[in-house]
Amino acid sequence: MDPNQSAVIAALRHNPEGSANDKSCQYTTRTSARSLSQGTYGSLGTTEDIFIAVDVTESSPLLEKATPALPTLNHTKDCLNWRSVCLLVMCVCALGLAAYLLWRQTQLPGLGYRLSLIGHDIWSDRKLYGKGRLLDPLAVVSVYFTHTESEGCTEDCLELLHRLQQQRPEELPYNFLIAGDCQAFEARGWQYESSYGELPQATSLVVAFVGNFSQRPPSVCQLQTAQALLLESLKRRRIQPEYRLHMVGQAEAVQQQLQRWPRYAGGEVE
């Protein structure tokens, strides 16, 4: 081996200035092209100096490619966060749907009404059991409206109803009363026939507005409550779908309002 070649190889193997902590080091050996034989390096065809540089690194690209990358912790946390958000949205939607279905149970489908109905046993001390004839809902085809011809009320209506009761030995003759506080009070209800005048009691309901409405009409909320009561009666199948509305008594202002309602058939008694 040529001495110059031996010097090059020795320079490549030896690192006199390197540090053990360096990740890479570079050696540059300078020699003259004229001192190298053509048999070893071929025909160089130049007299310029040749620089041989070798870059030695500790890392291996093959090992880097062979080692699979592990999933990061942030990616796992992101997945968990998205799952939590989706679960929360599903729970909220389920609760909203349940609340909507519960609300719809108190509504007549497609009509959307609200009715505050006070049961007889809640507000009245009068006993009805055995003191009236039972009403057959399959026979109810008429609803009669009238008024109590008394003072009205917008609050403390329960006290007024009790005073009206004291004027009679038995329960008030109506099936329902609609007070000025926009509540409907059950008197004889859907269960018993009314005892109002000469009406066909076996085939009718009698609804009275609390107050005197000969000159002025009932309030808007009273009229709305009356309409809601009709819808509730249909929902409970306590009146027939082909029912008709009538007016009885001297309540001209009430009659003027009823004339605008569907199914109004006049003030005559059938």
Contacts in CASP RR format, 6 or more apart in sequence:
PFRMAT RR
TARGET T0000
AUTHOR 0000-0000-0000
METHOD contacts of the structure
MODEL  1
MDPNQSAVIAALRHNPEGSANDKSCQYTTRTSARSLSQGTYGSLGTTEDI
FIAVDVTESSPLLEKATPALPTLNHTKDCLNWRSVCLLVMCVCALGLAAY
LLWRQTQLPGLGYRLSLIGHDIWSDRKLYGKGRLLDPLAVVSVYFTHTES
EGCTEDCLELLHRLQQQRPEELPYNFLIAGDCQAFEARGWQYESSYGELP
QATSLVVAFVGNFSQRPPSVCQLQTAQALLLESLKRRRIQPEYRLHMVGQ
AEAVQQQLQRWPRYAGGEVE
2 36 0 8 1.000
2 37 0 8 1.000
2 40 0 8 1.000
4 31 0 8 1.000
4 35 0 8 1.000
4 36 0 8 1.000
5 36 0 8 1.000
5 40 0 8 1.000
7 29 0 8 1.000
7 31 0 8 1.000
8 29 0 8 1.000
8 31 0 8 1.000
8 52 0 8 1.000
11 27 0 8 1.000
11 29 0 8 1.000
12 27 0 8 1.000
12 29 0 8 1.000
12 52 0 8 1.000
12 54 0 8 1.000
15 25 0 8 1.000
15 27 0 8 1.000
18 25 0 8 1.000
23 57 0 8 1.000
23 58 0 8 1.000
23 59 0 8 1.000
24 55 0 8 1.000
24 56 0 8 1.000
24 57 0 8 1.000
24 58 0 8 1.000
25 56 0 8 1.000
26 53 0 8 1.000
26 54 0 8 1.000
26 55 0 8 1.000
26 56 0 8 1.000
27 53 0 8 1.000
27 54 0 8 1.000
28 51 0 8 1.000
28 52 0 8 1.000
28 53 0 8 1.000
29 51 0 8 1.000
29 52 0 8 1.000
30 49 0 8 1.000
30 50 0 8 1.000
30 51 0 8 1.000
31 49 0 8 1.000
31 50 0 8 1.000
32 49 0 8 1.000
33 44 0 8 1.000
33 45 0 8 1.000
33 46 0 8 1.000
33 47 0 8 1.000
33 48 0 8 1.000
33 49 0 8 1.000
33 50 0 8 1.000
34 47 0 8 1.000
36 44 0 8 1.000
36 50 0 8 1.000
38 44 0 8 1.000
44 50 0 8 1.000
107 113 0 8 1.000
108 231 0 8 1.000
108 232 0 8 1.000
108 234 0 8 1.000
108 235 0 8 1.000
111 231 0 8 1.000
113 224 0 8 1.000
113 227 0 8 1.000
113 228 0 8 1.000
113 231 0 8 1.000
113 232 0 8 1.000
114 228 0 8 1.000
115 184 0 8 1.000
115 225 0 8 1.000
115 228 0 8 1.000
115 229 0 8 1.000
115 231 0 8 1.000
115 232 0 8 1.000
116 182 0 8 1.000
116 183 0 8 1.000
116 184 0 8 1.000
116 225 0 8 1.000
117 183 0 8 1.000
117 184 0 8 1.000
117 185 0 8 1.000
117 186 0 8 1.000
117 229 0 8 1.000
117 232 0 8 1.000
118 183 0 8 1.000
118 184 0 8 1.000
118 185 0 8 1.000
118 186 0 8 1.000
119 185 0 8 1.000
119 186 0 8 1.000
120 128 0 8 1.000
120 185 0 8 1.000
120 186 0 8 1.000
120 187 0 8 1.000
120 188 0 8 1.000
120 189 0 8 1.000
123 158 0 8 1.000
123 161 0 8 1.000
123 185 0 8 1.000
124 161 0 8 1.000
124 165 0 8 1.000
124 171 0 8 1.000
124 187 0 8 1.000
126 165 0 8 1.000
126 170 0 8 1.000
126 171 0 8 1.000
128 171 0 8 1.000
128 188 0 8 1.000
128 191 0 8 1.000
128 192 0 8 1.000
131 170 0 8 1.000
131 171 0 8 1.000
132 188 0 8 1.000
132 192 0 8 1.000
132 193 0 8 1.000
132 195 0 8 1.000
133 192 0 8 1.000
133 193 0 8 1.000
133 201 0 8 1.000
133 202 0 8 1.000
134 191 0 8 1.000
134 192 0 8 1.000
134 193 0 8 1.000
135 189 0 8 1.000
135 190 0 8 1.000
135 191 0 8 1.000
135 192 0 8 1.000
135 193 0 8 1.000
135 202 0 8 1.000
136 202 0 8 1.000
137 190 0 8 1.000
137 237 0 8 1.000
137 238 0 8 1.000
137 239 0 8 1.000
138 240 0 8 1.000
139 202 0 8 1.000
139 203 0 8 1.000
140 203 0 8 1.000
140 204 0 8 1.000
140 205 0 8 1.000
140 238 0 8 1.000
140 239 0 8 1.000
140 240 0 8 1.000
140 243 0 8 1.000
141 203 0 8 1.000
141 204 0 8 1.000
141 239 0 8 1.000
141 240 0 8 1.000
141 242 0 8 1.000
141 243 0 8 1.000
141 244 0 8 1.000
142 200 0 8 1.000
142 203 0 8 1.000
142 204 0 8 1.000
142 205 0 8 1.000
142 243 0 8 1.000
142 244 0 8 1.000
142 245 0 8 1.000
142 246 0 8 1.000
142 270 0 8 1.000
143 204 0 8 1.000
143 205 0 8 1.000
143 206 0 8 1.000
143 207 0 8 1.000
143 230 0 8 1.000
143 233 0 8 1.000
143 239 0 8 1.000
143 243 0 8 1.000
143 244 0 8 1.000
143 245 0 8 1.000
143 246 0 8 1.000
144 196 0 8 1.000
144 199 0 8 1.000
144 204 0 8 1.000
144 205 0 8 1.000
144 206 0 8 1.000
144 207 0 8 1.000
144 246 0 8 1.000
144 247 0 8 1.000
144 248 0 8 1.000
145 207 0 8 1.000
145 208 0 8 1.000
145 209 0 8 1.000
145 226 0 8 1.000
145 245 0 8 1.000
145 246 0 8 1.000
145 247 0 8 1.000
145 248 0 8 1.000
145 251 0 8 1.000
145 254 0 8 1.000
145 258 0 8 1.000
146 174 0 8 1.000
146 196 0 8 1.000
146 206 0 8 1.000
146 207 0 8 1.000
146 208 0 8 1.000
146 209 0 8 1.000
146 247 0 8 1.000
146 248 0 8 1.000
146 249 0 8 1.000
146 251 0 8 1.000
146 254 0 8 1.000
147 208 0 8 1.000
147 209 0 8 1.000
147 210 0 8 1.000
147 211 0 8 1.000
147 212 0 8 1.000
147 213 0 8 1.000
147 214 0 8 1.000
147 218 0 8 1.000
147 249 0 8 1.000
147 251 0 8 1.000
147 254 0 8 1.000
148 164 0 8 1.000
148 177 0 8 1.000
148 208 0 8 1.000
148 209 0 8 1.000
148 210 0 8 1.000
148 211 0 8 1.000
148 212 0 8 1.000
149 211 0 8 1.000
149 212 0 8 1.000
149 214 0 8 1.000
149 250 0 8 1.000
150 160 0 8 1.000
150 164 0 8 1.000
150 210 0 8 1.000
150 211 0 8 1.000
150 212 0 8 1.000
151 160 0 8 1.000
151 211 0 8 1.000
151 212 0 8 1.000
152 160 0 8 1.000
152 179 0 8 1.000
152 180 0 8 1.000
152 210 0 8 1.000
152 211 0 8 1.000
152 212 0 8 1.000
153 160 0 8 1.000
153 179 0 8 1.000
153 180 0 8 1.000
153 181 0 8 1.000
153 210 0 8 1.000
153 211 0 8 1.000
154 180 0 8 1.000
154 181 0 8 1.000
155 181 0 8 1.000
157 179 0 8 1.000
157 180 0 8 1.000
157 181 0 8 1.000
157 183 0 8 1.000
157 185 0 8 1.000
157 210 0 8 1.000
160 179 0 8 1.000
160 210 0 8 1.000
161 172 0 8 1.000
161 177 0 8 1.000
161 179 0 8 1.000
161 185 0 8 1.000
161 210 0 8 1.000
164 172 0 8 1.000
165 171 0 8 1.000
165 172 0 8 1.000
170 195 0 8 1.000
171 187 0 8 1.000
171 188 0 8 1.000
172 187 0 8 1.000
172 188 0 8 1.000
172 208 0 8 1.000
173 187 0 8 1.000
173 188 0 8 1.000
173 194 0 8 1.000
173 195 0 8 1.000
173 196 0 8 1.000
173 197 0 8 1.000
173 206 0 8 1.000
174 187 0 8 1.000
174 188 0 8 1.000
174 194 0 8 1.000
174 196 0 8 1.000
174 206 0 8 1.000
174 207 0 8 1.000
174 208 0 8 1.000
175 186 0 8 1.000
175 187 0 8 1.000
175 188 0 8 1.000
175 189 0 8 1.000
175 190 0 8 1.000
175 192 0 8 1.000
175 194 0 8 1.000
175 205 0 8 1.000
175 206 0 8 1.000
175 207 0 8 1.000
176 184 0 8 1.000
176 185 0 8 1.000
176 186 0 8 1.000
176 187 0 8 1.000
176 189 0 8 1.000
176 205 0 8 1.000
176 206 0 8 1.000
176 207 0 8 1.000
176 208 0 8 1.000
176 229 0 8 1.000
177 184 0 8 1.000
177 185 0 8 1.000
177 187 0 8 1.000
177 207 0 8 1.000
177 208 0 8 1.000
177 209 0 8 1.000
177 210 0 8 1.000
178 184 0 8 1.000
178 185 0 8 1.000
178 207 0 8 1.000
178 208 0 8 1.000
178 209 0 8 1.000
178 210 0 8 1.000
178 218 0 8 1.000
178 222 0 8 1.000
178 225 0 8 1.000
178 226 0 8 1.000
178 229 0 8 1.000
179 185 0 8 1.000
179 210 0 8 1.000
179 222 0 8 1.000
180 210 0 8 1.000
180 218 0 8 1.000
180 219 0 8 1.000
180 221 0 8 1.000
180 222 0 8 1.000
182 219 0 8 1.000
182 221 0 8 1.000
182 222 0 8 1.000
182 224 0 8 1.000
182 225 0 8 1.000
183 225 0 8 1.000
184 225 0 8 1.000
184 228 0 8 1.000
184 229 0 8 1.000
188 194 0 8 1.000
188 195 0 8 1.000
189 205 0 8 1.000
190 205 0 8 1.000
190 233 0 8 1.000
190 236 0 8 1.000
190 238 0 8 1.000
193 201 0 8 1.000
193 202 0 8 1.000
194 201 0 8 1.000
194 204 0 8 1.000
194 205 0 8 1.000
194 206 0 8 1.000
195 201 0 8 1.000
196 206 0 8 1.000
196 248 0 8 1.000
198 269 0 8 1.000
199 206 0 8 1.000
199 248 0 8 1.000
199 269 0 8 1.000
200 269 0 8 1.000
200 270 0 8 1.000
205 233 0 8 1.000
205 238 0 8 1.000
205 239 0 8 1.000
206 248 0 8 1.000
207 226 0 8 1.000
207 229 0 8 1.000
209 218 0 8 1.000
209 222 0 8 1.000
209 226 0 8 1.000
209 251 0 8 1.000
209 254 0 8 1.000
213 251 0 8 1.000
213 253 0 8 1.000
213 254 0 8 1.000
214 250 0 8 1.000
214 251 0 8 1.000
214 252 0 8 1.000
214 253 0 8 1.000
215 252 0 8 1.000
215 253 0 8 1.000
216 253 0 8 1.000
217 223 0 8 1.000
217 253 0 8 1.000
217 254 0 8 1.000
217 256 0 8 1.000
217 257 0 8 1.000
218 226 0 8 1.000
218 253 0 8 1.000
218 254 0 8 1.000
218 257 0 8 1.000
223 257 0 8 1.000
227 261 0 8 1.000
230 239 0 8 1.000
230 243 0 8 1.000
233 239 0 8 1.000
234 241 0 8 1.000
243 263 0 8 1.000
244 263 0 8 1.000
244 264 0 8 1.000
244 265 0 8 1.000
245 258 0 8 1.000
245 261 0 8 1.000
245 263 0 8 1.000
245 264 0 8 1.000
245 265 0 8 1.000
245 266 0 8 1.000
246 264 0 8 1.000
246 265 0 8 1.000
246 266 0 8 1.000
246 267 0 8 1.000
246 268 0 8 1.000
246 269 0 8 1.000
246 270 0 8 1.000
247 254 0 8 1.000
247 255 0 8 1.000
247 258 0 8 1.000
247 266 0 8 1.000
247 267 0 8 1.000
248 267 0 8 1.000
248 269 0 8 1.000
255 266 0 8 1.000
255 267 0 8 1.000
258 264 0 8 1.000
258 266 0 8 1.000
259 266 0 8 1.000
END
